[in-house]
Amino acid sequence: MMKNWFCVVYIFHISVCLASAQTTDNELIRVLSTGSLLKGAKIIVNDNSTIHLYLGIPYAESPADQNRYKAPIKRAKWDGILDASYYKVSCLYDSPDFEVTLSTRFMSEDCLHVSVISSESCIQNGRCPVAVYLHGSNFNYASSSVIPVEDIARRWATNDIIVVTTNFRLGSFGFLNLGEKTTAVNNAGLLDQLEALRWVQREISRFGGDARRVTLMGFGSGAINADLLAISPTARGLFQQVVIIGGAAGTMPNINEDWNVAASRSLAIESGCTTRFTWDTTNKEDIVNCLRGRQASELLSVQRMLENTSRLYAFNLPAVDAREATPIIPNSVSTLSKMRRGYTMMIGSISNSMNWPNNAIKLDLFVPTRKMLKAMCGVAMLHRHFNFTVKLVKACQREYSTVSLGSKLVEDVAVFLPIYDSASANTRNGGTTFLFDYLSDDKEESLLAFAPSNSANITQSDYVGTAISLFIKTGDPSSEALKWQPFEEERNNFVALTAAALPMNVNEYHFEAVNFWTIMAPQIAEKAEWLKENGTNILNDLVEAGKEGIASFAEAIGSIRDKRRKAIIEAIGKIASALGSIEEEIAKQKEAAVSKGIGWIQGHIIVADILVEVNNLLDGVLADVCEKSVDSAVMTTAKSGEEGMNSIEPALRASIVGSVARSAVSNGDAEMVTIETADDYWGTWTNGAWFWIIHAAAVVIVVALVAALATNCCSRKSGRSYEILA
């Protein structure tokens, strides 16, 4: 009897245990919209908080073999129950710029996975906010698998924020570009990210998340990535908020449709799919098929070899993909940013957030030389979409001439200004923007290291982490410690976080950099562009007028004989007399130009030097011409005069407008009419600010012709000269 009773109790106990275990297992199983099953795991963190982990969930089919370089394909239903209790493989990478390189056995082309970290509270109650985190990689290395899952669980999931991390194709596997439309898409890595975001929209509710409360997050190059998706028309509707820290889409240089073509060409050549001599004529689809036939490890080795040779061969940026059926970057970054949708955005800079290869350069120790600063200013101009002008380069050199500012030029242009641009554009397009500047001593600090905290003894990163947590949950980072004011362009306001003081709302975000590059530089560039545009027209007018004047001058001189020497001397006398009047008018008009605010043009033409040279030249010309004559060789002299005009410095010719004096010839007798019409000519132009420039041009042209004439005469043989005089 006792034995039977013991058996009943034992069987009951085992049944309860099995039922309990079965219940626990069922809690960890998730059924996706495709019917696929997966089973996660639990961990206990912090104050006995239970966190559910679902790691390495495929969101797309394997992009290997014939799917290599193609857009991702939605993952179909798989058989059985997927073990999602551990990270799977990373996408392939091998870059000299990244120290943490996994063993090849932990990497594979079949890497398009997402991982979901959720609290038990979210699993049970649902509708928790979701943060999709894009790892920093320069589009060329790293993986979400290297992020410690315990850190995410402890710092974010315990605050009932569901974190989703994702893998996407990198390097040549994600950003091959052969320069033509083929079955290989330009930005496969970005398309992977879009597919992961679509997976979140379909499936996140099964993990306790709310698909209408998705925040896209990125730090460093991951922030560039996140902002790029924020300005892309293709990504609209896949997330509602953005957290961007340490970078922005504008951090990228002026990418275009040919970006990565040079690297792709070298990859194809070194892989034996074409040669340097046949690249232009080889069908690019044949090259794609050849690359698909190569082993992934072989392509990865070639890519590493190319990067070791030159960073120019690194696939570290996407390209404009307007030719694709589904373009993500259909236009330039600056154009897309102007048309961007306004999101609820939290964006900020972290001083010392730039990642330098192997820590070779430290911004706080880097002091550029004068030549280096000049070169850096030139690059900065292109980065800020300015045409290269000497005046703007010099202005940049003056702005950053001190040691304290010279070392900050790169960070200003590559980090702070792109962040400011994104904040401004987002606000202008109806978004709500919270801008901050965080001074951190930890150069390795990442976004996921910012731990939300409710402790009374909190640090800088606690403020940032708590603010991000509140922003993800409510769309507003404000707390009892600080009420954040939305960004306004009129004030350029931001929240300052420093070690010396509590966080506070202040105005004028990075005032010196913003003021120079958004206000002063455009003004300088506008003046330079105006002069360039008008200078081109001026030069065209000068060339046409010069041709007509030379033709008329040559025609007139060609008819002159020895008996006409007197007419030549009289004409030159009139020119000399006119020069005196022109010099007086130039002085008057020069003063008038200054008074009208356009004196800045004077820096381009040194009028005083021109006049001195003119007077000196005329003294010699008048003395020589009086003793010499001209014969049929004058036609050759006229051609020399045209060469003299063409030799005038382009910078001077580009600043000149006007007409060249013409000569009239009647019945074989030459009559110089230039001086006779000079009064009418002056009457037309004396009221213009360009008067002194125009007449200086006329003087130079006439003097060039007369000088050529005198030079030709002086070069004649002495015997011939005596014969003429006799």
Residue, then its C-alpha position, 0 to 999 in steps of 0.5 A: m500500500m505504501k509502495n503504491w502510494f509512493c509510486v503515485v506521488y513519484i509519477f505525479h512529481i515527474s509529471v509536474c516537472l515535465a509539465s513545468a519544463q514543457t511550459t518553459d520551453n513553450e514560452l521560448i518558442r516563437v512562430l513567425s508569419t511564415g510559419s517558421l518556428l524558433k526557440g530562444a533562451k533566457i538569461i538573468v541580469n541585474d536585479n533578477s530581471t529575466i531577458h529573452l534572447y533570440l539570436g541569429i534569426p534568418y531574415a533573407e535567403s542565403p546570398a551565396d552562389q547565384n544570389r551573390y550580389k543580388a538584392p536580398i530575397k525574403r526568407a521562406k519557411w524552414d523545417g523544424i525548430l531553429d535554435a536561436s539561443y546563440y549567435k550564428v556566423s558573421c558576414l565575410y570581412d577582412s580589413p586592415d582597419f579593423e582589429v577584431t577579425l573573426s576566424t573564417r569558420f565564424m564567417s559565411e556568405d549565409c549571414l543575413h540574420v537578425s537578433v532580438i533581445s527582449s524583456e520577459s515583461c515585453i514578451q508577456n505584455g507586448r507593445c514595447p518600443v523597438a530600437v534597431y541598432l546598425h553596427g559601425s563598419n565603414f560598410n566594410y567590416a565588423s558584425s553585430s555578433v561581436i556586440p556582447v549580448e549581456d551588455i544589451a540585455r543589462r543596459w537596454a532590455t531591462n528598461d523594456i526596450i527591445v533591441v534588434t541587431t542585424n548583419f548585412r553584407l560588407g565590402s565587395f559582397g555588399f557594394l560591388n559596382l561595375g559601372e553599368k546596370t547588371t544583375a549585381v546591384n550596387n548597394a546590396g548591403l543597404l538593401d539587406q538593411l531594408e529587408a531587415l527593417r521589413w522583417v521587423q515590421r512583420e515579426i516584431s510583435r511576436f517578440g513583444g514589440d510595437a512595429r509603430r514605435v521603431t527607432l533606428m540607431g547608429f553610432g559613428s559609421g553606423a550613424i552615417n548608415a542610419d542617417l543615409l536610410a533616413i534620407s532615402p525615399t525607399a526606407r520611408g515607413l520602416f521606422q518612426q524615429v532616429v538616434i544618430i550619434g557621432g556621424a551623419a550622411g553628410t560625413m560621406p564625401n561626394i559619392n556618385e554612380d562611379w563610386n567603388v568602380a575602381a575597386s570593383r575593376s581591380l577585384a575583377i582583374e585580380s580574380g582573373c575575370t578580366t584584364r586591364f586591356t579588356w576591361d572596357t570591352t568585356n561584357k560586365e554581366d560576364i564579369v558578374n557571372c565569373l565573380r559568382g563562380r569564384q570561391a568567397s574566400e578567394l574574393l575575400s583574400v583579393q579584397r584584403m590584398l587590394e586594401n593593403t595596397s591602397r585604401l582607395y580600393a576599400f569598399n567603404l562607402p555606398a554609391v549613388d544607385a539611380r540606375e537600379a530598379t529600387p534605388i536607395i540613393p537615387n541622388s546626391v546626399s546633399t540633394l536627398s538631405k534637402m528633400r528628406r522626410g522630417y523624423t523625430m530625431m535625436i542627433g549628437s556629436i561626441s568629441n573624439s568620436m572619429n576612428w583613426p586607423n590603428n590610432a595613427i592620428k590623434l586629433d588633439l595632438f595633430v597640428p597641421t603645417r601651413k602646406m598641410l592646412k592649405a591642402m586640408c582646406g582644399v579637401a574641406m571645400l570639396h567636402r562642403h560642395f564648394n568649387f575650388t577658389v583661391k580666395l576661399v582656401k585663403a579664408c579657410q587658412r586664416e580661419y584655422s591658422t591657430v594651433s587650436l583650430g587647425s587640428k579641428l578642421v577635419e572633425d569640424v567638416a567630417v563630424f560636427l557640420p554634417i550633424y548640424d546639416s542633418a539637424s537643420a534639414n530635418t527641422r526644416n522639413g517638419g521633424t522634431t530634432f534634439l541636438f546635443d554635444y557630448l564631450s567624452d574622454d573614452k574614445e572607444e565608447s559606443l552607443l550601446a555602452f550608454a547605460p540608462s540609469n535611475s541612480a542618484n550618483i550618475t555619470q555623463s554617459d548615464y545622462v546620455g543613456t537615460a536621455i536615449s532611453l526616454f527618447i526611444k520610449t516617448g520621443d522626448p529625451s527630457s527628464e527631471a534632471l533636464k528639459w531638452q529644448p527642440f533644435e531651432e535654426e535661429r538659435n542653433n541650440f543644443v544640450a551640452l554635456t561636459a565633465a565640468a558641469l551638469p547638462m544644460n541647454v545652450n545656443e550656437y552649436h560649434f559656433e566658429a565652424v558653423n558660422f564660417w562654413t554656413i555663412m562666411a564661406p557661401q558668401i565668399a564662394e558666391k562672389a567668386e562664382w559671380l566673378k567666374e561666371n561674368g569673367t567667362n563672358i568678359l573673356n568671350d567678349l574680349v576675344e571676339a572684339g580683339k579679333e575684330g580689332i586686329a583684323s581692322f588694324a591689320e587692314a589699315i596698316g597694310s595700306i600704309r606706305d612710306k609717305r603715310r609716316k606722318a599719319i602714324i606719328e599723329a595717331i600715336g600722339k593721339i593715343a598718348s594724349a588719350l592715355g593721360s585722360i584715361e588715367e585720370e578717369i581710371a582714378k575717378q572710377k576706381e574711387a567710385a567703385v570702392s564707394k559702391g562696395i565693389g572694391w574687392i575686385q581690385g585685388h584681381i587687377i593691379v591697375a597702378d602697375i599696368l599704367v606704369e608699364v604703359n607709360n614706360l612702354l610708350d616713351g620708348v615706342l614714340a621715340d623709336v616710331c618717329e625714326k622708323s617707317v612701315d612697309s608691307a611687313v606690317m601684316t606680319t607685325a599685326k599677327s605678332g600683335e594678336e599673339g601679344m594679346n593672347s599672351i595677356e595673363p588669363a586672370l587679367r583677360a577674364s576681368i576685362v570687357g570692352s571693345v578694341a579700337r577699329s580703323a577705317v580705310s578709304n581709297g587706300d588711305a588709312e585714317m585712324v578713327t579710334i581717338e575721334t570716337a573716344d569721347d562718345y565711348w567714354g560717355t557710355w561707360t563713365n557711369g559704370a563701376w567697371f570703367w577703369i577695368i575696361h579702359a585698362a584693357a583697351v590700353v593694354i591691347v593697343v599698347a601690345l599692338v604698337a609695341a609689336l609694331a615698334t619691335n618689328c621695325c627695330s628688328r629690320k636690317s640696318g641697311r634696309s632702314y638707311e635705304i628707306l630713310a634715304 
